[in-house]
Each structure stands twice: as structure tokens, then as C-alpha cells.
Amino acid sequence: MKYYIIAGEASGDLHASNLMKAILQKDVYAEFRFWGGDLMQQVGGTLVKHYRELAFMGFVEVVMNLRTITKNIAFCKKDIEEYNPDKIIFVDYPGFNFRIMKWAKPLGYETHYYISPQIWAWKEGRIKDIKRDVDQLYVILPFEKEFYEEKHNFPVHFVGHPLLDAIANRKQVDDFEFRKKHRLNDKPIIALLPGSRKQEIKKMLKVMLSIVADFPDYQFVIAGAPSQDYSFYQQFINNENISFISNKTYDLLSLSTAALVTSGTATLETALFKVPQVVCYKGSEISYQIAKRIIKLDYISLVNLILNKEAVTELIQGEFNSKQLKKELKRILNTKHRYQLFNDYYDLENALGGSGASNKTAELIINQSNKNA
């Protein structure tokens, strides 16, 4: 069968690539055409557009790039028509994917949505679009099944979280060799995960790196995003206690003592590596004020949302400053606090439903056909 896949960011590239591998195990004649990244390209098929060309964050940034987004949508529709796939797979990235699926469904294309858009956080009214335009929806968070089926009477498939597979299947890294290769010293590592987009990275690293001098017994290592070149990060590396490693986040987390993490999927990844963390977020003031009025959640990190309690501290907007960050980092380096956090992390992993998300989803996509149509 022919599959057209749309993933618009780094996390989507990771999960879509694993899904593609799983599909190939069950459909040896599978053909892929996709919007995604390097990981999907390594599996095989034709890359139409890289997610680096699609990454716009925040309300203001999206408005400023509306012309580019509109052109991409038109191009995508034309490309799908020419390829004429058997199935279209949307991977998260709702701002773009909702526009494509609204167009695709009436034309008879079979639509599969992997990794539910977070309409439980905001824009709950989008459930109407999902019911109308999605044949099969695959959710990865435990509370999402109840949200869709009990609250909105829309059947979904809870497949578990694909991060469990991504982490379990990685090759273990040797501490000594890793440090030697990346010129790290013997000090305990504090990982810095500032995000993947340039404007986001600038905001986050400015504050994260402001406390380096307060922790001389540790080394701070920036986890470089695959979407950004080293030249962009050079401006931030101005202290001998600051290092940089590109596109090796999992290896870095596996050896880290603590982490400062920008809110997003990375908070969940950090938790699954059992690394104590402080969750950080700071956007443009306009975007933040709009979001605060729209998003009705008690927490912003997936860790706290899934556990339904504040297991990890969240420093948001004004609270994300040097003084608060220094205080919270000291706290998570404390042995007593770390013990409690490890227990929370194990509860989190159990709640995520076990391994096999990619295989479960692949089998369902291959075998299911328009049952919600």
C-alpha cells in the first residue's frame, strides 16, 4: 500500500519513523511519501518537505508566517492528489494537519491520526472536526481515551506511548567513552534541553545559563536539536563549564544527574530516563497572555498532567528567572527529593500503558478501514 505521512516537528519525525518501521514489518510492499525529517528519511521513501521549513511557534509567529503556511497547505494538497495514497497518516501537528484532513476526507481518502492533538488542553471544539474528518484516531496518553470516548462519544485506540519503545530500543552508551568523545570532564552532568526552535532556544538558554557559576561542581551540557546547526549555539558557550552535544539527547539524559527542560515532549523523555528536572517555559508576552486565557489546565508538563499532581516543578513565564531556577535546581539535587521523584517516575511509566505503541498502531492502520466514516 501507499502511505502519505505528515509530521511537522522533531518529535513527530521520531514517532513517525518508528511507525514506518513497524508498517514495513507487516506490509513489505509499503511505499512512503512524507513530510518529516532525517529519521523518517533513513527508513526510506520520499521526503517532500523537512520539518525545519515548517516550525513556527506561538500565536504571533504563526500570524507572521501565514503566507508561507498557506502556500505549504496548497502544495501539500496537490502533492497528495498526484501521489494518490491508500492511507494518509497525520502525526500530531494539528494546525497544519487539520486543514489537510478537512480537505482530504470528503475526497474519499482514508484518514488516520496518530498522536492525538491536545484538544483536552485547548480548542476542545475541534472534536467536531475530528469526528467529521478522522477515520481512526490513535491516542498515547491514558486519560485521552476517557476524554474522547466518555466525554465526546468518539471511539479511539489507546496504543501506549511511543517514547517507551524509542527509549527501550536505543543502544546503551558507555559513560567513559561518551565523555571522552564529547570532551566532557568527570563532573556530574546537568543537561539543558532548551527546545528546538531558534526563538525558543534563545529565550530558554539565556536564563538556564545564568546560573552556571552557582554550581561549580557540575558541568552544564546543552542538548542540541537536530534542526539547528552548531554555529547557532556557539554564541551561548562562553564558560568552561558549558558544553554542547548535538542530536544525542537520549545518550546525554542517560548519564545526567539533573536537567533543566523546556516544556514539551522533552519533559516526558527526561522523566522516563529517571532524571530529576525543572520544567521551564517562557514565550512572547502576547502569546503567553493569549494562551493563559485559552488553556484551562492545572499543569503544563506531561509528567504532571499524567500523574495529576505537581511531581516536577514548573517555572512559567515570570517565575522562570535566575533566582527561582537556582533554588529549584538545588532542590532536585537533594537526595531526599530525588528519592520521591524516582517513585513518581515509576508510577508515570506504569500509567503509559507499556511498550509496543508503534507495532499496535501499524497493525491497526493496515487492518482498519473507514470504520468511523
C-alpha positions as CSV (number, residue, x, y, z in Angstrom):
1,M,0.0,0.0,0.0
2,K,0.9,3.6,-0.4
3,Y,1.1,5.8,2.7
4,Y,1.3,9.6,2.8
5,I,2.5,10.8,6.3
6,I,2.6,14.3,7.6
7,A,4.8,15.1,10.7
8,G,5.8,18.7,11.3
9,E,8.4,18.6,14.1
10,A,11.3,16.6,15.6
11,S,9.1,14.5,18.0
12,G,6.8,13.7,15.1
13,D,9.8,12.6,13.0
14,L,10.9,10.2,15.7
15,H,7.5,8.6,16.2
16,A,6.6,8.5,12.5
17,S,9.9,6.8,11.7
18,N,9.3,4.1,14.2
19,L,5.7,3.7,12.9
20,M,7.1,3.4,9.4
21,K,9.5,0.6,10.5
22,A,6.6,-1.2,12.1
23,I,4.4,-0.9,9.0
24,L,7.2,-2.3,6.8
25,Q,7.4,-5.4,9.1
26,K,3.7,-6.1,8.3
27,D,3.4,-4.6,4.8
28,V,6.7,-5.4,2.9
29,Y,5.4,-3.6,-0.2
30,A,4.7,-0.4,1.7
31,E,5.6,2.8,-0.1
32,F,6.0,6.1,1.8
33,R,5.8,9.7,0.8
34,F,6.1,12.1,3.7
35,W,6.6,15.5,5.4
36,G,9.1,14.9,8.2
37,G,12.7,14.7,9.0
38,D,16.0,12.8,8.9
39,L,14.8,9.8,10.9
40,M,11.9,9.2,8.5
41,Q,14.2,9.6,5.6
42,Q,16.5,6.9,7.0
43,V,13.6,4.4,6.9
44,G,13.0,5.0,3.2
45,G,10.6,6.7,0.9
46,T,10.3,10.2,-0.5
47,L,10.8,13.3,1.8
48,V,8.6,16.1,0.4
49,K,9.4,18.8,3.0
50,H,11.6,18.8,6.1
51,Y,10.1,19.9,9.3
52,R,12.7,22.6,9.6
53,E,10.7,24.5,7.0
54,L,7.5,24.2,9.0
55,A,8.4,25.1,12.6
56,F,6.5,28.2,13.7
57,M,5.8,28.6,17.4
58,G,3.3,30.8,19.2
59,F,0.3,32.8,18.1
60,V,2.3,35.8,16.9
61,E,4.9,33.8,15.0
62,V,2.1,31.8,13.1
63,V,0.4,35.1,12.1
64,M,3.7,36.5,10.8
65,N,4.2,33.4,8.6
66,L,0.7,32.9,7.3
67,R,1.7,33.3,3.7
68,T,4.2,30.5,3.9
69,I,1.8,28.3,5.8
70,T,-0.9,28.9,3.2
71,K,1.5,28.0,0.3
72,N,2.6,24.8,2.1
73,I,-1.1,23.7,2.6
74,A,-1.8,24.2,-1.1
75,F,1.3,22.4,-2.1
76,C,0.5,19.5,0.2
77,K,-3.0,19.0,-1.2
78,K,-1.6,19.0,-4.8
79,D,1.1,16.5,-3.8
80,I,-1.4,14.2,-2.2
81,E,-3.6,14.2,-5.3
82,E,-0.7,13.4,-7.5
83,Y,0.5,10.6,-5.2
84,N,-3.0,9.2,-4.6
85,P,-2.2,7.2,-1.4
86,D,-4.2,4.4,0.1
87,K,-3.9,5.9,3.5
88,I,-3.0,9.3,4.9
89,I,-1.4,9.3,8.4
90,F,-1.4,12.6,10.3
91,V,1.2,12.7,13.1
92,D,0.3,15.3,15.8
93,Y,1.0,18.9,14.2
94,P,-2.7,19.9,14.4
95,G,-2.5,23.4,13.0
96,F,-1.5,22.1,9.6
97,N,-2.9,18.6,9.7
98,F,-6.5,19.7,10.5
99,R,-6.6,21.8,7.3
100,I,-5.4,18.9,5.2
101,M,-7.7,16.3,6.7
102,K,-10.7,18.6,6.3
103,W,-9.9,18.7,2.6
104,A,-8.9,15.0,2.2
105,K,-11.9,13.2,3.9
106,P,-14.6,14.4,1.5
107,L,-12.5,13.3,-1.4
108,G,-12.5,9.7,-0.1
109,Y,-9.0,9.5,1.3
110,E,-8.7,7.2,4.3
111,T,-7.5,9.3,7.2
112,H,-5.6,8.1,10.3
113,Y,-4.5,10.4,13.1
114,Y,-1.5,9.1,15.2
115,I,-0.9,11.0,18.5
116,S,-4.0,13.0,19.3
117,P,-3.9,16.7,19.1
118,Q,-4.2,18.1,22.7
119,I,-7.7,19.4,22.3
120,W,-8.2,18.4,26.0
121,A,-6.0,21.4,26.8
122,W,-7.5,24.0,24.5
123,K,-9.7,24.2,21.4
124,E,-11.9,21.4,22.6
125,G,-14.4,22.4,19.9
126,R,-12.1,20.7,17.4
127,I,-13.7,17.5,18.4
128,K,-16.3,18.3,15.7
129,D,-13.5,18.3,13.1
130,I,-12.1,15.1,14.4
131,K,-15.4,13.3,14.3
132,R,-16.0,14.6,10.8
133,D,-12.6,14.1,9.2
134,V,-10.8,11.3,11.0
135,D,-11.5,7.6,10.3
136,Q,-9.2,6.3,13.1
137,L,-7.6,8.1,16.0
138,Y,-4.7,6.6,18.0
139,V,-4.1,8.2,21.4
140,I,-0.9,7.8,23.5
141,L,-1.9,9.3,26.9
142,P,-4.0,7.3,29.3
143,F,-6.6,10.0,30.1
144,E,-7.2,10.7,26.4
145,K,-9.3,7.5,25.8
146,E,-11.7,8.5,28.6
147,F,-11.8,12.1,27.2
148,Y,-12.8,11.0,23.7
149,E,-15.0,8.0,24.4
150,E,-16.8,9.0,27.6
151,K,-17.0,12.8,27.2
152,H,-17.4,13.0,23.4
153,N,-18.6,9.6,22.4
154,F,-15.9,9.1,19.8
155,P,-14.1,5.7,19.8
156,V,-10.3,5.8,19.8
157,H,-7.4,3.4,20.1
158,F,-5.1,3.8,23.2
159,V,-1.8,2.3,21.9
160,G,0.5,3.4,24.7
161,H,3.3,6.0,24.4
162,P,5.8,5.5,21.6
163,L,8.6,7.0,23.7
164,L,8.7,3.8,25.7
165,D,9.7,2.0,22.6
166,A,12.1,4.7,21.4
167,I,14.0,4.6,24.8
168,A,13.9,0.8,25.3
169,N,15.3,0.1,21.8
170,R,18.2,2.5,22.0
171,K,21.7,1.3,22.3
172,Q,23.2,1.8,25.8
173,V,26.0,4.3,25.9
174,D,29.3,3.8,27.8
175,D,29.9,6.7,30.3
176,F,33.7,6.8,29.9
177,E,33.6,6.6,26.1
178,F,30.8,9.2,25.8
179,R,32.6,11.7,27.9
180,K,35.9,11.1,26.1
181,K,34.3,11.5,22.7
182,H,32.5,14.7,23.6
183,R,35.3,16.2,25.7
184,L,33.4,16.2,28.9
185,N,35.1,16.1,32.3
186,D,34.3,13.9,35.3
187,K,31.9,16.3,37.0
188,P,28.2,15.3,37.3
189,I,26.2,16.4,34.3
190,I,23.3,18.9,34.3
191,A,21.5,18.6,30.9
192,L,20.0,21.6,29.3
193,L,17.1,20.9,26.9
194,P,16.1,24.4,25.6
195,G,13.8,23.3,22.8
196,S,14.2,23.0,19.1
197,R,13.2,26.4,17.6
198,K,15.6,29.3,17.5
199,Q,13.4,31.9,19.2
200,E,12.6,29.3,21.9
201,I,16.2,28.3,22.4
202,K,17.4,31.9,22.8
203,K,14.8,32.7,25.5
204,M,15.4,29.5,27.4
205,L,19.2,29.4,27.4
206,K,19.5,33.0,28.5
207,V,18.0,32.1,31.9
208,M,19.3,28.5,32.1
209,L,22.9,29.5,31.6
210,S,22.7,32.4,34.0
211,I,23.1,30.1,37.0
212,V,26.1,28.1,35.7
213,A,28.5,30.0,38.0
214,D,26.4,29.0,41.1
215,F,27.1,25.3,40.5
216,P,30.9,24.9,40.0
217,D,30.9,21.2,41.0
218,Y,28.7,20.4,38.0
219,Q,29.1,20.7,34.2
220,F,26.2,22.0,32.1
221,V,25.7,20.4,28.7
222,I,23.4,21.8,26.1
223,A,21.4,19.2,24.1
224,G,21.5,20.5,20.6
225,A,18.4,20.0,18.5
226,P,18.7,18.1,15.2
227,S,17.0,21.1,13.4
228,Q,19.7,23.6,14.4
229,D,23.4,23.8,13.4
230,Y,26.2,24.1,16.0
231,S,27.0,27.6,14.7
232,F,23.7,28.8,16.2
233,Y,24.7,27.5,19.7
234,Q,28.2,29.0,19.7
235,Q,27.0,32.3,20.9
236,F,25.9,30.7,24.2
237,I,29.0,28.7,25.0
238,N,31.1,31.3,26.9
239,N,32.1,29.4,30.0
240,E,34.4,26.5,30.5
241,N,31.7,24.7,32.5
242,I,29.3,24.8,29.5
243,S,29.5,22.1,26.8
244,F,27.4,21.2,23.7
245,I,26.4,17.9,22.2
246,S,24.2,17.8,19.1
247,N,21.4,15.3,18.4
248,K,22.4,12.9,21.3
249,T,19.7,13.9,23.8
250,Y,18.9,10.3,24.9
251,D,22.6,9.4,25.5
252,L,23.0,12.7,27.4
253,L,20.0,12.1,29.6
254,S,21.1,8.5,30.4
255,L,24.2,10.0,32.1
256,S,22.7,13.1,33.6
257,T,22.3,13.9,37.3
258,A,19.6,16.6,36.7
259,A,18.1,18.5,33.8
260,L,16.5,21.9,33.0
261,V,13.9,21.2,30.4
262,T,11.7,23.4,28.2
263,S,8.0,22.3,28.5
264,G,7.0,19.8,25.8
265,T,7.7,16.2,24.9
266,A,11.2,16.5,26.4
267,T,9.8,16.6,29.9
268,L,8.3,13.2,29.5
269,E,11.6,11.9,27.9
270,T,13.5,13.2,30.8
271,A,11.2,11.5,33.3
272,L,11.4,8.1,31.5
273,F,15.2,8.3,31.9
274,K,14.5,8.9,35.7
275,V,16.4,12.3,35.6
276,P,15.2,14.9,38.2
277,Q,14.1,18.0,36.3
278,V,12.9,21.5,36.5
279,V,10.3,22.3,33.8
280,C,10.7,25.7,32.2
281,Y,8.7,27.8,29.8
282,K,8.8,31.4,28.6
283,G,7.1,32.7,25.4
284,S,6.5,36.1,24.0
285,E,4.3,38.1,26.4
286,I,1.5,38.4,23.8
287,S,1.5,34.7,23.1
288,Y,1.6,33.9,26.8
289,Q,-1.3,36.1,27.7
290,I,-3.4,34.7,24.9
291,A,-2.5,31.1,25.9
292,K,-3.3,31.8,29.6
293,R,-6.8,32.8,28.7
294,I,-7.4,29.9,26.4
295,I,-5.7,26.9,28.0
296,K,-7.5,25.5,31.1
297,L,-5.1,23.1,32.7
298,D,-3.6,22.9,36.2
299,Y,-0.2,22.0,34.7
300,I,1.8,22.4,31.5
301,S,4.2,19.4,31.7
302,L,3.1,16.0,30.5
303,V,4.6,14.5,33.7
304,N,2.3,16.4,36.0
305,L,-0.7,16.1,33.7
306,I,-0.5,12.3,33.6
307,L,0.2,11.9,37.3
308,N,-2.4,14.6,38.1
309,K,-0.1,16.3,40.6
310,E,2.9,18.5,40.7
311,A,5.7,15.9,40.7
312,V,8.1,18.2,38.9
313,T,8.3,22.0,39.5
314,E,7.1,24.2,36.6
315,L,8.6,27.6,36.2
316,I,6.4,29.6,33.8
317,Q,7.0,33.0,32.3
318,G,7.8,35.4,35.1
319,E,8.6,32.6,37.5
320,F,11.3,31.4,35.1
321,N,14.1,33.6,36.3
322,S,17.6,33.1,37.7
323,K,16.7,33.2,41.3
324,Q,13.9,30.7,41.1
325,L,15.8,28.4,38.8
326,K,18.8,28.3,41.1
327,K,16.6,27.5,44.0
328,E,14.8,24.6,42.2
329,L,17.9,23.1,40.8
330,K,19.4,23.0,44.3
331,R,16.2,21.3,45.5
332,I,16.3,18.5,42.9
333,L,19.9,17.8,43.6
334,N,18.9,17.0,47.2
335,T,18.9,13.2,47.8
336,K,15.6,13.2,49.8
337,H,13.7,14.9,47.0
338,R,15.3,12.7,44.3
339,Y,14.0,9.5,46.1
340,Q,10.4,10.7,46.0
341,L,10.7,11.8,42.4
342,F,12.0,8.4,41.3
343,N,8.9,6.8,42.8
344,D,6.7,9.3,40.9
345,Y,8.6,8.5,37.7
346,Y,7.9,4.8,38.0
347,D,4.2,5.5,38.5
348,L,4.3,7.6,35.4
349,E,5.9,4.8,33.3
350,N,3.2,2.3,34.5
351,A,0.5,4.7,33.6
352,L,1.7,5.0,30.0
353,G,0.5,1.5,29.1
354,G,3.6,-0.5,28.3
355,S,5.7,-0.9,25.2
356,G,4.6,-1.7,21.6
357,A,2.9,1.5,20.5
358,S,4.4,1.6,17.0
359,N,3.5,-2.1,16.4
360,K,0.0,-1.8,17.7
361,T,-0.6,1.4,15.6
362,A,0.9,-0.1,12.5
363,E,-1.3,-3.2,12.7
364,L,-4.4,-1.1,13.3
365,I,-3.7,1.2,10.4
366,I,-3.1,-1.7,8.0
367,N,-6.2,-3.6,9.1
368,Q,-8.7,-0.8,9.9
369,S,-10.6,0.8,7.1
370,N,-13.0,3.8,7.4
371,K,-14.9,2.3,10.3
372,N,-15.8,5.7,11.7
373,A,-16.7,7.1,8.3
